Amino acid sequence: QVQLVQSGGEVKKPGASVKVSCTTSGYTFIRNGISWVRQAPGQGLEWMGWIGAYNVNTNYARKFKGRVTMTTDASSSTAYMELRSLTFDDTAVYYCARDSGDYHSGMDVWGQGTTVTVSS
Amino acid sequence: DIQMSQSPSSLSASVGDRVTLTCRASQSISKYLNWYQQKPGQTPKLLIYAASSLQSGAPTRFSGSGSGTDFTLTITSLQPEDFGTYFCQQSYSTLRTFGQGTKVEI
């Protein structure tokens, strides 16, 4: 079955960077784009950006542009999200999610989430 | 960016009730509206895509409608397992956005 397995939780200091991985299985990696979504404690879902696993195009939310980089490694069917210059407000659960079809489709399979805690 | 607004922010209903949640976009998004359910401590689950198409495995008591700027998610007969928060999300723009969510309590 289709699975997205994310890397483990991280604790970072303000100003640091974090890189979260999302290893996929059960489907042809390059056929579906991957979005990254985060959720701060007790808050809603926030879309951070998207990467096309087939053409490596990226779309980043304006809020994160310049501070986030999304990449893929097709050889290992893995997507990565790096967020730099962390602040306390970046404390959240970070999810990767697969597009079910083309770019206009919903996100049908989600990773288990990676907790990133920013603490001094 | 396209802003998504959901109402109500929360509601309490009884088992068997018909429940309607609303999502409004700040500009036309055609039919590119998706609905997700999230239970506490769990990952979001896709329920409806393209405004009205039921995701495989989602219960048939869930249905979606709308186009342009106004959309609804209807639960025809609320079940105990339907508690949680429901989020709408537009996939019309290259910059996707979520609504703030509607919390459903039983």
Interface residues (C-beta under 8 A of the other chain):
Chain A: S35 V37 G44 L45 E46 W47 W50 N59 A61 R62 Y95 A97 S100 Y103 H104 S105 G106 M107 D108 W110 G111 Q112 G113
Chain B: D1 Y32 N34 Y36 Q38 T43 P44 K45 L46 I48 Y49 A50 Q55 T85 F87 Q89 S91 Y92 T94 L95 R96 T97 F98 G99 Q100 G101
